[in-house]
Amino acid sequence: MKMTLACENCGHEPRGRTCSGCAETAPVWAKFCPHCGAAMKSEERVEGGDPFSIENRRSCPDGNCIGILDADGRCVVCGKVG
């Protein structure tokens, strides 16, 4: 069974990189592959980090929405581009 990286609540699937250990997709900010546990080499990780981590979160520009912006700058709740 293939493991999905999509959030079970909102369906967001983070950008991924290919693990050199198992060739599965790991989130760009992962230090270890969630599939095989291999350490991701620094060149396999992408700078910028996880857009959903608390230090990188950006709130939706719509004052009535509680969403946050994803890596593409789009609100995960209402879809507005920030």
N, C-alpha and C positions, 0 to 999 in steps of 0.2 A: 504494500500500500504506500503510495506516494504522500509524503507529508506536505501540507500547504502552509505557506507563511502568512496567509490572509488572516486578518482579525476576525474572530468569530462573531463579534458584535456589529462592526460597521462594514466589514468586507474589504477594508483597505489592504492592499498587498504592497509591501515596501519594495523599493528598487532592490535588485539582487545582483550578486556576483557569483561566478562559478567557483566552487571549491576545488582546489587542485588534488585533494585527497579522494573525493568520491564523485566529483563532477556534478553534484547537486547544487541548487541555488541557495545561497545564504544571504541575509540582509547585508547591505553595503557597510553597515557600521559594526557588523559582527566581528568579534575577536576569535571566536571558535565557531566551527560549522555546527548548526543545530541537527544535522543529519548524522554525521560520523564523529563529531567531536574534535576533528583536526584543527590545529591552530591556523587561522587565516593569515597568510603572509601579508605584510604591510602593503605590498603592491596590489594585493587582491582587495584591500579595503579602500573605500572611497572617502575622501575628506568631506566634511560637512556634518557627519554624524546622523543620528536618528532624528528626523523632524518631529517625532512624537515624544522624545525625552523632554523632561520638564525644563531643562535649560535652553532647549532649542525651539520651544513652542511659540507660535505666533497666533494670536487670536484673530478670528474672522473680523474683517473691517465693518461688517454689518452690525450695528450696535444692538440689534434685537436677536442675534444668533449666538449660540453658545459654542459653536464649532471652532476648530483650529485649522490652520492651513497645512496642507500636505507639502511634500517636497517640490511639487510643481506650482505651489502658491495658490491652490484651489481649496476652498473650505470643504472639509469632509462631511459637513452636515447639510449646508444649503447649496454648495457648488459655486458660490461667488468667488471670483478671482481677486486676490488681495494684492 
